[in-house]
Amino acid sequence: MTVYWRRLGSGLVAATLVAGTAAAQRPDSRLERLDSITRPIVAALVDSARAAALPTEPLVQRALEGATKRATADRIVAAVRGLALDLGHARHALGPTASPPELTAAAAALRAGAPAATLTELRRVRRASLIVPLAVLTDLVASGVPVDSAAAAVLSLAANARDTDLVEFRRAVERDIALGAPPASATAAAVANAAVQVNAGARQQRPGRP
């Protein structure tokens, strides 16, 4: 009887493990919105991203966005595949400790034209989360700021600036652009003002130092 129950117990454990694996690999039910051609390809891309420890929610959302816009299967697959590649490049640039939100923000920055070296340098100089700096970089480029100017500005502030400082800097740039300033000039002026404020804030936090 003892041997019998040991074997039965092993069988039950194995069955549980198999069931758990099948559940982990079950396609996201939201992908049912895709047509029969697109669905398995997107599901395979999502599975590959999961196996590579990349965030999968952005891929699902990209596919669903395409379905909502009635995009063709080729366009949806290309968009999801391109995002998966960007997430992989983001992981390579930021390193294995990057969080899923950081990778998503980094992928958007890469898609906007930011060099991977900029992302790597940003990781080096900033100890805090990179989500806001990366989003600010992407937003600046979307506002018409040249990529090199936007990258240099964010890198110059990233080491000491708080997220709120970076958001205010972005708002200042966008405000000056709306008033007619050239994007690069608006960025240079705003980063100079932001640097003064950031340095003043740092001195206040270290009152014992000159």
N, C-alpha and C positions, 0 to 999 in steps of 0.2 A: 504493500500500500504506500509506503514511503516513496519508493521509486516512482510509482504511478503519479503521485501528487506533484513530485518535483518536475516530472515531464509535463504535466498539465500546466503547472505554473509557468514553465518556460514558454510553452506554446501561447499562453495568454499574454505574456509580456511581449513576445514577438508580434502577435496580432495587433497589440496596442501600438507598437512602434510603427508598423506598416500603415495602420490607419492614420496615425499622426503625420507621417510623411506625405501620404496622399492628400491630407487636408492642407498641408503647407504648400503643395504644388497645385492645388486647385485654382483655376483661373479666376481672377476678380470678376464677380458677378456683374459689375457695371459694364464690363466689356461686351456683354450680351447686346448692347446697343449697336455694336458694330456689325457690319454685314459678314456673311460667312467666309468671304475671302480675306477680309482685313483682320478679323478676330484672331485666328490662330497665329498669324504673323506677329501681331502686336503682343499677344500673350507670350510668345516665345521671347520677344525682346524684353518684356517685363521680367520673365523668369531669368534671363541671362543677367540682367541688371541686379536682380536680387542675389544671384549666386556670386556676383562680384562685389557685394556689399554696397551697392549704389542705391540711392532712394528711388523707389518705384512709383510713388504717388504722382510726381510730375509727369511721368510717362503716361500714366492712365489718364490724367487730366488733359494732356496734349491730344491724346487719341479721342477723348470725348468731345473736346473742343472742335476737332475736325469733323466728327460725326454731326455735331450741332449745326455746323456751317455747311453740311452736306458736301464736304470735300470728297474727292475720289479716293479710292483705296490706295492708289500709288502715292498721293500727296500725304495721306495720313501716315502711312508706313514710313515715308521719307522723313516726315516731321518727327515722329517718335524715334526713329533710328538716329537722326541727327542730334536730338536731345540726349539720347543715351551716350553718344560719342562725346558730347560736350561734358556730360557728368563724369565720364571716365577721365577726360583731360583735366577737369577740375580736381578730381581726386589726386591725380598725378602732381598737379601744381601745389595743392594745399597740404598733401600728406595724408597718412592713414587716420589721423585723429580728427579730421574735419567732420563736423556734424552734417546730417542730411540737409538742414536749412542752409548751412554754409555752402554745401556743394551745389544746391539749387541756385543760390545767389551767384556763385562763381560761374556756373554754366551760363547764366544770363549775361554776365559781364563778358565772358568769352564770346558769346554770340554777338554782343555789341561791338566787338573788335578789340577788347583789352588783351594784351599779350599775356601768355601764361606766366612769363617772368615777372610781370607786375603782381599777379596773384601770389606767387611764391615770395616775393619781397614783402608784400603786405602781411603774409603769415609770419614772416621773420620779425617785422618791426612792431607788430601789435599783439599784445597778450590777450586782450579781450576778444569777444566774438567778432567775426568778420562780416556778419550779415548786413549790418547797416553801412559800413564802408563800401562793400561791394554794390549794394543797392544804390548808394549815392553815385558811385562811379558810372553805373549803368544809366541812371537818370540823367546825369550830366551829358553823356554822349547822346542820349535821346533828345536832349534840349539843343543840340547843335554844337556842343563843345568838342573840339578835336580830341581824339582818344589820348594822344600823348599829353595834352594839357590837363585833361581830366585825371589821368593816372598820376601825373606828377603832383597835382594838387592834393589828391586823396592820400598819397603816400607821405606827403609832407606833414599832413595833419594826423595821420592814423596813430602814431605812436602815443600821443598824449591826449588827443581829443576824445571827449565822451561822445556817445551816440547822439545826444541832443545837440552837441556842437556841430557835428557833421551834418545833421538834418538842417540846422539853421544856416550853415554854410551853403548847402544846396539851394535853400530857399532864396538866399541873397543872390546867388548866381542867376537863378531863374527870374527873379524880380528885375535885376539889371538888364537881362536879355529882353524881357518884356518891355522895358523902357527904351530899348533901342541900342544898347551897348553890344558890341561884337562879342560873341561867346567866349573867345579866348581872353579878351580884355576883362570881361565881367568875372571870369574865373580868377584871373591874377589879382584883381582888386579884392574879391571876396576872400581869397585864401590869405592875403596879407592881413585883412581885418580879423579873420578867424584866428590866425596865428597869434596875434596880439592878445586876444581874449583868452585863448587857451593857455598861453604863457602866464597871463595874469592870474588865471584860476589856479594854475600849478603853484605859483608863488604863495597864494593865499593858503593852500593846503600845506605848505612848508614854511610857516612864518619865521622859523629860526634861521632860515637861509637867506642870503642877500639876493 
